[in-house]
Amino acid sequence: MGVKAHVVVVGGGGGRSSSNSLMGVVVVVIVALLLLLLTSTASGFIFRTGKCRSFPSQSNFKPRQFDGVWYVVQMTNTATRCYSLTFRDNTVDFRKEVWGPGVGGLHHALSFTATTRTTNNDPSQITLTLPTGGFGEVALQVMETDYQTYALMAACKLALFGHIGAVIIAAREPQLPRETLDELRVSLSELEVDLENLSTVQHTDCLTGKGIILLQGSSMQ
C-alpha cells in the first residue's frame, strides 16, 4: 500500500523573485510543522507509560448508523478548534484548526483522511492508518453512542516506552445539551478518566477556505 499526501497553501503568496529551492525549503518546513502538530498536544494526546488502556466498548455496534459527521465537543488536552471527524465506509476524514506560531502566527486548517479496518472482529474497535506513514496506526474505540446525539471514543497509539492516548466526547451538532455532556463526563469519571485533562473544543468562527494551509492525504492500493 502506498501513501499520497499533498500540501496546499492558500493565500499569502510570494514574489516572482522567490527561487524554486527556497520554495522547496518552505514547503518542507511547513510539512514538518504540520506533522508535528498532528502528534502534539494540539491533537489532544497525553503520553503514559505501559500499554494502551482498555475501555468498555459499545455493544452491538452498528458502523453504518455511526457514519457521518461527528463534532469533537471535548477532548484530552487539546488546543484544537473546529475539530470534526466524518466516518464513511472504510475511511475517516479529519478536520481541525490550530494556531501555528511557527509559520508566521497564522491560523491553519488541517484536513486528512485515514483508512480504517476492524480490530479483533469487533466493529467498535477501529484501526486508523494515517496518510502520514511515519506515524503508523492509531487505535480508535467507540465506547458508547446513541448514533443520533453523542459518542464517547478513546484513541491510542503505541510510542517508545509507552503510549499516547486521548478520550473524545463527540456530538452530531457542534454542541451538546449541558445535561447530556454532564452525564457523559460522569461516565468517564466512573472509568477513572481525569476530567481535568478534558479541553472544550470551540466551533465558532471556523475557517471557510481563505488563508488556509491544508494537509490532505489518501491511501492507495
MDAnalysis code that builds the backbone (N, CA, C; Angstrom):
import MDAnalysis as mda
import numpy as np

u = mda.Universe.empty(663, n_residues=221, atom_resindex=np.repeat(np.arange(221), 3), trajectory=True)
u.add_TopologyAttr("name", ["N", "CA", "C"] * 221)
u.add_TopologyAttr("resid", np.arange(1, 222))
u.add_TopologyAttr("resname", ["MET", "GLY", "VAL", "LYS", "ALA", "HIS", "VAL", "VAL", "VAL", "VAL", "GLY", "GLY", "GLY", "GLY", "GLY", "ARG", "SER", "SER", "SER", "ASN", "SER", "LEU", "MET", "GLY", "VAL", "VAL", "VAL", "VAL", "VAL", "ILE", "VAL", "ALA", "LEU", "LEU", "LEU", "LEU", "LEU", "LEU", "THR", "SER", "THR", "ALA", "SER", "GLY", "PHE", "ILE", "PHE", "ARG", "THR", "GLY", "LYS", "CYS", "ARG", "SER", "PHE", "PRO", "SER", "GLN", "SER", "ASN", "PHE", "LYS", "PRO", "ARG", "GLN", "PHE", "ASP", "GLY", "VAL", "TRP", "TYR", "VAL", "VAL", "GLN", "MET", "THR", "ASN", "THR", "ALA", "THR", "ARG", "CYS", "TYR", "SER", "LEU", "THR", "PHE", "ARG", "ASP", "ASN", "THR", "VAL", "ASP", "PHE", "ARG", "LYS", "GLU", "VAL", "TRP", "GLY", "PRO", "GLY", "VAL", "GLY", "GLY", "LEU", "HIS", "HIS", "ALA", "LEU", "SER", "PHE", "THR", "ALA", "THR", "THR", "ARG", "THR", "THR", "ASN", "ASN", "ASP", "PRO", "SER", "GLN", "ILE", "THR", "LEU", "THR", "LEU", "PRO", "THR", "GLY", "GLY", "PHE", "GLY", "GLU", "VAL", "ALA", "LEU", "GLN", "VAL", "MET", "GLU", "THR", "ASP", "TYR", "GLN", "THR", "TYR", "ALA", "LEU", "MET", "ALA", "ALA", "CYS", "LYS", "LEU", "ALA", "LEU", "PHE", "GLY", "HIS", "ILE", "GLY", "ALA", "VAL", "ILE", "ILE", "ALA", "ALA", "ARG", "GLU", "PRO", "GLN", "LEU", "PRO", "ARG", "GLU", "THR", "LEU", "ASP", "GLU", "LEU", "ARG", "VAL", "SER", "LEU", "SER", "GLU", "LEU", "GLU", "VAL", "ASP", "LEU", "GLU", "ASN", "LEU", "SER", "THR", "VAL", "GLN", "HIS", "THR", "ASP", "CYS", "LEU", "THR", "GLY", "LYS", "GLY", "ILE", "ILE", "LEU", "LEU", "GLN", "GLY", "SER", "SER", "MET", "GLN"])
u.atoms.positions = np.array([
    [0.843, -1.189, 0.000],
    [0.000, 0.000, 0.000],
    [0.876, 1.234, 0.000],
    [0.622, 2.161, -0.924],
    [1.373, 3.412, -0.983],
    [0.601, 4.512, -0.308],
    [1.269, 5.634, -0.135],
    [0.644, 6.780, 0.509],
    [0.869, 8.004, -0.343],
    [-0.193, 8.787, -0.532],
    [-0.092, 10.027, -1.280],
    [-0.510, 11.163, -0.377],
    [0.282, 12.219, -0.303],
    [-0.055, 13.369, 0.529],
    [0.223, 14.641, -0.239],
    [-0.639, 15.636, -0.032],
    [-0.492, 16.916, -0.704],
    [-0.496, 18.024, 0.329],
    [0.261, 19.072, 0.063],
    [0.201, 20.280, 0.873],
    [-0.215, 21.410, -0.042],
    [-1.293, 22.098, 0.302],
    [-1.788, 23.203, -0.498],
    [-1.756, 24.449, 0.360],
    [-1.110, 25.505, -0.116],
    [-1.066, 26.768, 0.598],
    [-1.994, 27.731, -0.105],
    [-3.009, 28.211, 0.604],
    [-3.989, 29.113, 0.032],
    [-3.775, 30.489, 0.608],
    [-3.681, 31.482, -0.250],
    [-3.492, 32.845, 0.244],
    [-2.024, 33.134, 0.453],
    [-1.707, 34.330, 0.884],
    [-0.321, 34.706, 1.133],
    [0.395, 34.945, -0.172],
    [1.201, 33.969, -0.634],
    [1.888, 34.074, -1.912],
    [3.167, 34.868, -1.804],
    [4.143, 34.549, -2.613],
    [5.399, 35.274, -2.600],
    [5.638, 35.959, -3.915],
    [6.674, 36.760, -3.990],
    [7.006, 37.458, -5.216],
    [7.622, 36.516, -6.215],
    [7.685, 36.990, -7.503],
    [8.227, 36.151, -8.563],
    [9.712, 35.904, -8.385],
    [10.374, 36.700, -7.543],
    [11.812, 36.546, -7.356],
    [12.169, 35.369, -6.459],
    [11.166, 34.778, -5.789],
    [11.440, 33.625, -4.922],
    [11.943, 32.470, -5.764],
    [13.001, 31.845, -5.331],
    [13.589, 30.737, -6.087],
    [12.859, 29.453, -5.785],
    [12.970, 28.494, -6.735],
    [12.343, 27.190, -6.537],
    [12.926, 26.475, -5.329],
    [14.239, 26.636, -5.118],
    [14.867, 25.953, -3.985],
    [14.346, 26.488, -2.668],
    [14.144, 27.812, -2.595],
    [13.613, 28.401, -1.373],
    [12.198, 27.924, -1.125],
    [11.391, 27.864, -2.201],
    [10.025, 27.377, -2.054],
    [10.022, 25.943, -1.561],
    [10.972, 25.140, -2.081],
    [11.049, 23.758, -1.630],
    [11.351, 23.657, -0.152],
    [12.257, 24.504, 0.337],
    [12.585, 24.517, 1.762],
    [11.377, 24.922, 2.580],
    [10.642, 25.932, 2.104],
    [9.456, 26.403, 2.826],
    [8.419, 25.297, 2.932],
    [8.192, 24.586, 1.821],
    [7.206, 23.504, 1.834],
    [7.621, 22.414, 2.807],
    [8.909, 22.060, 2.803],
    [9.392, 21.022, 3.724],
    [9.183, 21.448, 5.169],
    [9.491, 22.710, 5.472],
    [9.307, 23.213, 6.831],
    [7.839, 23.176, 7.219],
    [6.965, 23.588, 6.303],
    [5.529, 23.584, 6.588],
    [5.043, 22.172, 6.861],
    [5.466, 21.224, 6.017],
    [5.056, 19.828, 6.221],
    [5.522, 19.331, 7.577],
    [6.769, 19.624, 7.940],
    [7.300, 19.176, 9.226],
    [6.504, 19.755, 10.381],
    [6.152, 21.025, 10.283],
    [5.385, 21.662, 11.351],
    [3.991, 21.067, 11.451],
    [3.371, 20.817, 10.306],
    [2.027, 20.247, 10.325],
    [2.032, 18.846, 10.926],
    [3.013, 18.051, 10.562],
    [3.091, 16.701, 11.117],
    [3.348, 16.744, 12.611],
    [4.138, 17.713, 13.057],
    [4.372, 17.871, 14.489],
    [3.074, 18.208, 15.199],
    [2.278, 19.069, 14.582],
    [1.008, 19.456, 15.193],
    [0.073, 18.264, 15.326],
    [0.149, 17.343, 14.381],
    [-0.750, 16.199, 14.412],
    [-0.498, 15.304, 15.613],
    [0.703, 15.330, 16.163],
    [1.012, 14.451, 17.291],
    [1.358, 15.224, 18.549],
    [1.143, 16.508, 18.555],
    [1.431, 17.319, 19.736],
    [0.185, 17.457, 20.581],
    [0.273, 18.267, 21.640],
    [-0.893, 18.485, 22.482],
    [-2.016, 19.144, 21.723],
    [-1.721, 19.819, 20.600],
    [-2.793, 20.389, 19.791],
    [-3.718, 19.301, 19.282],
    [-3.204, 18.086, 19.124],
    [-4.022, 16.989, 18.651],
    [-4.740, 16.272, 19.782],
    [-4.425, 16.581, 21.025],
    [-5.187, 16.059, 22.133],
    [-4.747, 14.721, 22.679],
    [-3.463, 14.453, 22.758],
    [-2.974, 13.192, 23.298],
    [-2.066, 13.448, 24.492],
    [-2.052, 12.501, 25.418],
    [-1.178, 12.559, 26.587],
    [-0.343, 11.283, 26.620],
    [0.957, 11.432, 26.883],
    [1.845, 10.274, 26.950],
    [1.730, 9.599, 28.311],
    [1.671, 8.279, 28.288],
    [1.706, 7.482, 29.514],
    [2.564, 6.247, 29.259],
    [3.142, 5.731, 30.309],
    [3.916, 4.503, 30.184],
    [2.965, 3.316, 30.111],
    [3.484, 2.205, 29.635],
    [2.684, 0.994, 29.572],
    [1.886, 0.878, 28.285],
    [1.022, -0.124, 28.263],
    [0.204, -0.406, 27.091],
    [-1.024, 0.500, 27.052],
    [-1.691, 0.500, 25.890],
    [-2.936, 1.250, 25.755],
    [-3.967, 0.720, 26.743],
    [-4.720, 1.624, 27.312],
    [-5.722, 1.242, 28.285],
    [-6.929, 0.617, 27.590],
    [-7.550, -0.345, 28.247],
    [-8.749, -0.993, 27.725],
    [-9.994, -0.351, 28.331],
    [-10.928, 0.052, 27.462],
    [-12.201, 0.618, 27.903],
    [-13.343, -0.296, 27.471],
    [-14.493, -0.205, 28.135],
    [-15.669, -0.926, 27.644],
    [-16.050, -0.411, 26.258],
    [-16.576, -1.297, 25.417],
    [-16.972, -0.921, 24.062],
    [-18.485, -0.889, 23.926],
    [-18.956, -0.128, 22.941],
    [-20.377, -0.106, 22.626],
    [-20.811, -1.501, 22.182],
    [-21.802, -2.051, 22.857],
    [-22.282, -3.388, 22.499],
    [-23.120, -3.323, 21.224],
    [-23.027, -4.377, 20.421],
    [-23.805, -4.480, 19.183],
    [-23.635, -3.222, 18.328],
    [-22.385, -2.787, 18.194],
    [-22.100, -1.548, 17.466],
    [-22.478, -1.676, 15.993],
    [-23.128, -0.633, 15.455],
    [-23.603, -0.615, 14.072],
    [-22.846, 0.472, 13.300],
    [-21.796, 0.101, 12.589],
    [-20.947, 1.091, 11.917],
    [-21.693, 1.990, 10.948],
    [-22.633, 1.449, 10.183],
    [-23.316, 2.273, 9.183],
    [-24.171, 3.349, 9.848],
    [-24.747, 3.052, 11.008],
    [-25.502, 4.076, 11.730],
    [-24.579, 5.136, 12.317],
    [-23.333, 4.755, 12.536],
    [-22.361, 5.679, 13.120],
    [-21.757, 6.600, 12.062],
    [-21.898, 6.242, 10.790],
    [-21.322, 7.045, 9.716],
    [-21.862, 8.469, 9.732],
    [-21.090, 9.379, 9.160],
    [-21.478, 10.781, 9.103],
    [-20.542, 11.644, 9.930],
    [-20.927, 12.894, 10.095],
    [-20.080, 13.872, 10.775],
    [-20.280, 13.809, 12.281],
    [-19.161, 13.806, 13.006],
    [-19.153, 13.941, 14.458],
    [-18.266, 15.131, 14.827],
    [-18.825, 16.050, 15.598],
    [-18.067, 17.207, 16.075],
    [-17.445, 16.875, 17.430],
    [-16.157, 17.155, 17.574],
    [-15.484, 16.925, 18.848],
    [-15.864, 18.056, 19.796],
    [-16.544, 17.709, 20.892],
    [-17.010, 18.701, 21.870],
    [-15.971, 18.896, 22.969],
    [-15.458, 17.799, 23.483],
    [-14.367, 17.842, 24.455],
    [-13.390, 16.719, 24.124],
    [-12.107, 16.981, 24.432],
    [-11.062, 16.002, 24.130],
    [-9.899, 16.209, 25.080],
    [-9.152, 15.154, 25.278],
    [-7.996, 15.226, 26.162],
    [-6.995, 16.271, 25.687],
    [-6.713, 17.223, 26.554],
    [-5.549, 18.104, 26.412],
    [-5.349, 18.644, 25.000],
    [-6.362, 19.298, 24.437],
    [-6.233, 19.790, 23.071],
    [-6.369, 21.301, 22.984],
    [-5.590, 21.884, 22.088],
    [-5.722, 23.302, 21.765],
    [-6.382, 23.477, 20.402],
    [-6.892, 22.389, 19.856],
    [-7.525, 22.405, 18.548],
    [-8.919, 23.009, 18.633],
    [-9.360, 23.632, 17.560],
    [-10.726, 24.136, 17.464],
    [-11.328, 23.668, 16.139],
    [-12.655, 23.784, 16.034],
    [-13.357, 23.406, 14.798],
    [-12.951, 21.997, 14.354],
    [-12.977, 21.061, 15.289],
    [-12.484, 19.702, 15.063],
    [-13.666, 18.789, 14.764],
    [-13.608, 18.087, 13.642],
    [-14.672, 17.154, 13.289],
    [-14.088, 15.895, 12.663],
    [-14.838, 14.804, 12.790],
    [-14.486, 13.529, 12.185],
    [-15.679, 13.068, 11.364],
    [-15.445, 12.730, 10.113],
    [-16.512, 12.246, 9.245],
    [-16.232, 10.793, 8.889],
    [-17.080, 9.908, 9.390],
    [-16.922, 8.473, 9.158],
    [-17.668, 8.083, 7.884],
    [-16.955, 7.380, 7.021],
    [-17.546, 6.801, 5.818],
    [-17.068, 5.356, 5.728],
    [-17.499, 4.681, 4.682],
    [-17.125, 3.287, 4.510],
    [-15.608, 3.155, 4.398],
    [-14.990, 2.619, 5.438],
    [-13.550, 2.326, 5.471],
    [-12.648, 3.555, 5.508],
    [-13.190, 4.738, 5.798],
    [-12.359, 5.934, 5.936],
    [-12.918, 6.836, 7.033],
    [-12.036, 7.701, 7.557],
    [-12.445, 8.781, 8.457],
    [-11.755, 10.053, 7.984],
    [-12.546, 11.087, 7.716],
    [-11.995, 12.388, 7.345],
    [-11.859, 13.240, 8.600],
    [-10.657, 13.743, 8.848],
    [-10.386, 14.608, 9.994],
    [-10.263, 16.049, 9.512],
    [-10.848, 16.972, 10.263],
    [-10.638, 18.398, 10.004],
    [-10.486, 19.104, 11.342],
    [-9.448, 19.942, 11.444],
    [-9.199, 20.660, 12.686],
    [-8.541, 21.993, 12.362],
    [-8.584, 22.899, 13.315],
    [-7.927, 24.187, 13.148],
    [-7.037, 24.455, 14.353],
    [-5.875, 25.024, 14.082],
    [-4.919, 25.349, 15.137],
    [-4.257, 26.676, 14.803],
    [-3.703, 27.287, 15.830],
    [-2.846, 28.454, 15.621],
    [-1.433, 27.957, 15.471],
    [-0.744, 28.398, 14.422],
    [0.601, 27.924, 14.147],
    [1.632, 29.024, 14.237],
    [2.097, 29.374, 15.427],
    [3.071, 30.458, 15.554],
    [4.369, 30.188, 14.821],
    [4.640, 28.903, 14.544],
    [5.867, 28.582, 13.831],
    [5.830, 28.951, 12.361],
    [4.627, 29.248, 11.836],
    [4.505, 29.612, 10.430],
    [3.843, 30.978, 10.349],
    [4.515, 31.975, 10.881],
    [4.036, 33.342, 10.753],
    [2.865, 33.685, 11.642],
    [2.578, 32.859, 12.638],
    [1.474, 33.159, 13.538],
    [0.120, 33.078, 12.878],
    [-0.007, 32.281, 11.805],
    [-1.252, 32.202, 11.063],
    [-2.170, 31.138, 11.642],
    [-3.414, 31.256, 11.273],
    [-4.451, 30.325, 11.678],
    [-4.535, 29.259, 10.590],
    [-4.391, 27.984, 10.965],
    [-4.315, 26.923, 9.977],
    [-5.478, 25.950, 10.125],
    [-5.977, 25.495, 8.991],
    [-6.924, 24.388, 8.973],
    [-6.200, 23.174, 8.413],
    [-6.309, 22.065, 9.111],
    [-5.673, 20.825, 8.685],
    [-6.757, 19.809, 8.367],
    [-6.606, 19.098, 7.256],
    [-7.538, 18.016, 6.968],
    [-6.773, 16.846, 6.372],
    [-7.195, 15.654, 6.726],
    [-6.578, 14.456, 6.175],
    [-7.555, 13.305, 6.314],
    [-7.326, 12.259, 5.547],
    [-8.201, 11.090, 5.546],
    [-7.414, 9.863, 5.981],
    [-7.964, 9.137, 6.931],
    [-7.364, 7.886, 7.389],
    [-8.215, 6.718, 6.905],
    [-7.567, 5.650, 6.499],
    [-8.301, 4.437, 6.178],
    [-8.537, 3.649, 7.466],
    [-9.565, 2.821, 7.473],
    [-9.941, 2.104, 8.689],
    [-10.115, 0.612, 8.423],
    [-9.941, -0.141, 9.492],
    [-10.279, -1.561, 9.454],
    [-10.695, -1.983, 10.860],
    [-11.509, -2.997, 10.923],
    [-11.995, -3.504, 12.201],
    [-10.887, -4.274, 12.920],
    [-10.838, -4.112, 14.241],
    [-9.837, -4.783, 15.060],
    [-10.497, -5.874, 15.900],
    [-9.866, -7.031, 15.979],
    [-10.333, -8.136, 16.835],
    [-11.772, -8.548, 16.540],
    [-12.177, -8.424, 15.270],
    [-13.541, -8.792, 14.865],
    [-14.613, -8.052, 15.656],
    [-14.254, -6.901, 16.197],
    [-15.195, -6.072, 16.953],
    [-15.345, -4.744, 16.215],
    [-16.507, -4.478, 15.586],
    [-16.656, -3.256, 14.789],
    [-16.521, -1.969, 15.582],
    [-16.636, -2.043, 16.919],
    [-16.470, -0.832, 17.730],
    [-15.001, -0.498, 17.964],
    [-14.104, -1.420, 17.606],
    [-12.666, -1.197, 17.730],
    [-12.074, -1.049, 16.327],
    [-11.544, 0.127, 16.060],
    [-11.138, 0.506, 14.710],
    [-9.650, 0.843, 14.697],
    [-8.953, 0.362, 13.696],
    [-7.567, 0.754, 13.483],
    [-7.517, 1.788, 12.370],
    [-6.951, 2.965, 12.678],
    [-6.805, 4.038, 11.698],
    [-5.397, 3.997, 11.121],
    [-5.289, 4.013, 9.810],
    [-3.995, 4.146, 9.148],
    [-3.896, 5.564, 8.613],
    [-2.981, 6.354, 9.198],
    [-2.863, 7.758, 8.829],
    [-2.124, 7.912, 7.508],
    [-2.429, 8.988, 6.756],
    [-1.744, 9.209, 5.475],
    [-0.291, 9.599, 5.647],
    [0.092, 10.010, 6.860],
    [1.484, 10.328, 7.169],
    [2.142, 9.056, 7.679],
    [2.749, 8.307, 6.778],
    [3.205, 6.962, 7.086],
    [4.098, 6.847, 8.300],
    [4.858, 7.890, 8.617],
    [5.774, 7.822, 9.741],
    [5.089, 7.701, 11.081],
    [3.786, 7.994, 11.133],
    [3.071, 7.936, 12.402],
    [2.245, 6.665, 12.535],
    [2.305, 5.797, 11.509],
    [1.737, 4.475, 11.637],
    [0.245, 4.440, 11.875],
    [-0.164, 3.611, 12.838],
    [-1.570, 3.346, 13.074],
    [-2.013, 3.833, 14.447],
    [-3.276, 4.195, 14.526],
    [-3.888, 4.639, 15.778],
    [-5.111, 3.775, 16.036],
    [-5.256, 3.300, 17.271],
    [-6.431, 2.518, 17.656],
    [-7.528, 3.466, 18.125],
    [-8.715, 3.314, 17.566],
    [-9.874, 4.117, 17.952],
    [-10.977, 3.182, 18.418],
    [-11.542, 3.477, 19.575],
    [-12.573, 2.628, 20.161],
    [-13.822, 3.449, 20.432],
    [-14.962, 2.969, 19.951],
    [-16.240, 3.605, 20.266],
    [-16.737, 2.998, 21.575],
    [-16.710, 3.798, 22.630],
    [-17.065, 3.306, 23.952],
    [-18.574, 3.295, 24.169],
    [-19.226, 4.351, 23.686],
    [-20.670, 4.475, 23.902],
    [-21.235, 5.467, 22.893],
    [-22.418, 5.185, 22.351],
    [-23.075, 6.109, 21.432],
    [-24.563, 5.787, 21.325],
    [-25.349, 6.826, 21.016],
    [-26.752, 6.598, 20.669],
    [-26.964, 6.836, 19.176],
    [-25.877, 7.073, 18.445],
    [-25.824, 7.254, 16.994],
    [-26.407, 8.581, 16.507],
    [-27.313, 9.174, 17.254],
    [-28.012, 10.375, 16.796],
    [-27.571, 11.640, 17.512],
    [-27.028, 11.511, 18.723],
    [-26.717, 12.696, 19.523],
    [-25.272, 12.730, 19.983],
    [-24.796, 11.675, 20.613],
    [-23.484, 11.720, 21.260],
    [-22.678, 10.456, 20.980],
    [-21.377, 10.557, 21.229],
    [-20.483, 9.401, 21.161],
    [-19.305, 9.630, 22.098],
    [-18.915, 8.581, 22.786],
    [-17.682, 8.571, 23.575],
    [-16.680, 7.685, 22.849],
    [-15.485, 8.206, 22.625],
    [-14.456, 7.444, 21.933],
    [-13.132, 7.543, 22.681],
    [-12.298, 6.550, 22.479],
    [-10.940, 6.566, 23.024],
    [-9.977, 6.277, 21.886],
    [-8.858, 7.000, 21.878],
    [-7.836, 6.801, 20.849],
    [-6.504, 6.523, 21.523],
    [-5.688, 5.696, 20.889],
    [-4.395, 5.355, 21.481],
    [-3.412, 4.956, 20.391],
    [-2.173, 5.357, 20.589],
    [-1.087, 4.960, 19.693],
    [0.120, 4.559, 20.525],
    [0.674, 3.409, 20.211],
    [1.878, 2.966, 20.907],
    [3.043, 3.888, 20.574],
    [3.863, 4.158, 21.572],
    [5.024, 5.026, 21.406],
    [6.198, 4.412, 22.157],
    [7.360, 4.994, 21.985],
    [8.544, 4.500, 22.679],
    [8.349, 4.608, 24.185],
    [8.513, 3.490, 24.885],
    [8.376, 3.412, 26.344],
    [6.938, 3.591, 26.835],
    [5.953, 3.547, 25.951],
    [4.579, 3.706, 26.425],
    [3.600, 3.939, 25.291],
    [2.662, 4.855, 25.511],
    [1.646, 5.149, 24.506],
    [1.157, 6.578, 24.677],
    [0.528, 7.106, 23.637],
    [-0.175, 8.376, 23.751],
    [-1.654, 8.088, 23.553],
    [-2.478, 8.646, 24.428],
    [-3.897, 8.334, 24.395],
    [-4.766, 9.553, 24.612],
    [-6.031, 9.410, 24.257],
    [-6.989, 10.500, 24.422],
    [-8.389, 9.926, 24.519],
    [-9.265, 10.655, 25.179],
    [-10.689, 10.345, 25.149],
    [-11.398, 11.502, 24.458],
    [-12.494, 11.190, 23.795],
    [-13.211, 12.165, 22.977],
    [-14.693, 12.110, 23.302],
    [-15.273, 13.260, 23.566],
    [-16.727, 13.402, 23.634],
    [-17.147, 14.083, 22.343],
    [-17.969, 13.409, 21.544],
    [-18.369, 13.941, 20.246],
    [-19.888, 14.024, 20.144],
    [-20.342, 14.829, 19.189],
    [-21.777, 15.041, 19.024],
    [-22.098, 15.256, 17.550],
    [-23.353, 15.040, 17.194],
    [-23.788, 15.281, 15.826],
    [-23.891, 16.774, 15.521],
    [-23.994, 17.581, 16.552],
    [-24.018, 19.034, 16.425],
    [-22.773, 19.595, 17.113],
    [-22.382, 20.838, 16.795],
    [-21.178, 21.406, 17.406],
    [-21.220, 21.499, 18.927],
    [-22.412, 21.457, 19.510],
    [-22.535, 21.499, 20.962],
    [-23.491, 20.414, 21.428],
    [-23.293, 19.995, 22.675],
    [-24.193, 19.038, 23.315],
    [-25.026, 19.760, 24.360],
    [-26.271, 19.323, 24.577],
    [-27.015, 19.852, 25.723],
    [-26.215, 19.644, 27.001],
    [-26.248, 20.626, 27.879],
    [-25.430, 20.573, 29.089],
    [-25.709, 19.314, 29.902],
    [-26.950, 18.921, 29.995],
    [-27.290, 17.736, 30.788],
    [-26.636, 16.487, 30.206],
    [-26.681, 16.356, 28.874],
    [-26.058, 15.199, 28.226],
    [-24.550, 15.203, 28.427],
    [-23.938, 16.374, 28.273],
    [-22.493, 16.486, 28.466],
    [-22.099, 16.106, 29.887],
    [-22.868, 16.577, 30.862],
    [-22.568, 16.250, 32.260],
    [-22.667, 14.747, 32.507],
    [-23.667, 14.105, 31.915],
    [-23.833, 12.662, 32.095],
    [-22.646, 11.895, 31.495],
    [-22.182, 12.342, 30.336],
    [-21.038, 11.677, 29.706],
    [-19.766, 11.867, 30.519],
    [-19.605, 13.043, 31.093],
    [-18.434, 13.290, 31.931],
    [-18.477, 12.425, 33.193],
    [-19.672, 12.217, 33.733],
    [-19.810, 11.327, 34.886],
    [-19.400, 9.902, 34.496],
    [-19.835, 9.473, 33.307],
    [-19.463, 8.133, 32.836],
    [-17.950, 7.987, 32.723],
    [-17.296, 9.019, 32.210],
    [-15.835, 8.978, 32.099],
    [-15.172, 8.979, 33.467],
    [-15.728, 9.753, 34.385],
    [-15.180, 9.796, 35.740],
    [-15.265, 8.428, 36.403],
    [-16.366, 7.724, 36.168],
    [-16.524, 6.383, 36.732],
    [-15.511, 5.402, 36.147],
    [-15.000, 5.725, 34.951],
    [-13.953, 4.905, 34.337],
    [-12.561, 5.392, 34.722],
    [-12.524, 6.297, 35.710],
    [-11.277, 6.854, 36.240],
    [-10.509, 7.662, 35.196],
    [-11.255, 8.335, 34.320],
    [-10.655, 9.298, 33.398],
    [-10.555, 10.635, 34.122],
    [-9.401, 11.264, 34.071],
    [-9.194, 12.546, 34.736],
    [-9.883, 13.650, 33.939],
    [-10.998, 14.154, 34.453],
    [-11.776, 15.160, 33.736],
    [-11.033, 16.480, 33.595],
    [-10.068, 16.724, 34.463],
    [-9.309, 17.970, 34.370],
    [-8.463, 18.023, 33.103],
    [-8.230, 16.874, 32.490],
    [-7.455, 16.846, 31.249],
    [-8.306, 17.099, 30.009],
    [-9.629, 17.199, 30.185],
    [-10.504, 17.416, 29.037],
    [-10.581, 18.897, 28.694],
    [-10.400, 19.203, 27.425],
    [-10.500, 20.576, 26.935],
    [-11.741, 20.711, 26.060],
    [-12.391, 21.857, 26.125],
    [-13.556, 22.129, 25.291],
    [-13.106, 22.634, 23.926],
    [-13.691, 22.078, 22.878],
    [-13.352, 22.462, 21.509],
    [-14.385, 23.464, 21.003],
    [-13.921, 24.630, 20.590],
    [-14.804, 25.669, 20.078],
    [-15.112, 25.424, 18.600],
    [-16.353, 25.731, 18.207],
    [-16.765, 25.568, 16.812],
    [-17.343, 26.860, 16.249],
    [-16.829, 27.999, 16.691],
    [-17.282, 29.291, 16.186],
    [-16.178, 29.929, 15.350],
    [-16.584, 30.747, 14.385],
    [-15.638, 31.474, 13.525],
    [-14.634, 30.531, 12.869],
    [-15.121, 29.408, 12.376],
    [-14.238, 28.452, 11.712],
    [-13.844, 28.964, 10.331],
    [-12.663, 28.584, 9.889],
    [-12.182, 28.990, 8.575],
    [-13.042, 28.376, 7.479],
    [-13.193, 29.111, 6.393],
    [-14.020, 28.633, 5.283],
    [-13.245, 28.460, 3.995],
    [-11.929, 28.703, 4.002],
    [-11.145, 28.436, 2.808],
    [-10.134, 29.492, 2.458],
    [-10.108, 30.617, 3.157],
    [-9.171, 31.685, 2.822],
    [-8.000, 31.671, 3.803],
    [-6.795, 31.743, 3.262],
    [-5.611, 31.780, 4.106],
    [-5.380, 30.498, 4.869],
    [-5.709, 29.373, 4.248],
    [-5.630, 28.081, 4.929],
    [-4.420, 27.301, 4.428],
    [-3.759, 26.623, 5.332],
    [-2.799, 25.591, 4.941],
    [-3.504, 24.262, 5.150],
    [-3.614, 23.504, 4.086],
    [-4.419, 22.293, 4.109],
    [-3.536, 21.091, 3.845],
    [-3.592, 20.123, 4.727],
    [-2.870, 18.868, 4.537],
    [-3.881, 17.815, 4.154],
    [-3.712, 17.234, 2.975],
    [-4.625, 16.209, 2.516],
    [-3.840, 14.936, 2.291],
    [-4.426, 13.820, 2.650],
    [-3.743, 12.564, 2.393],
    [-4.742, 11.480, 2.085],
    [-4.364, 10.552, 1.246],
    [-5.228, 9.424, 0.943],
    [-4.355, 8.223, 0.663],
    [-4.837, 7.065, 1.083],
    [-4.081, 5.844, 0.833],
    [-4.509, 5.252, -0.496],
    [-3.598, 4.625, -1.205],
    [-3.911, 3.995, -2.468],
    [-3.334, 2.593, -2.489],
    [-4.004, 1.736, -3.165],
    [-3.519, 0.366, -3.297],
    [-2.288, 0.361, -4.196],
])
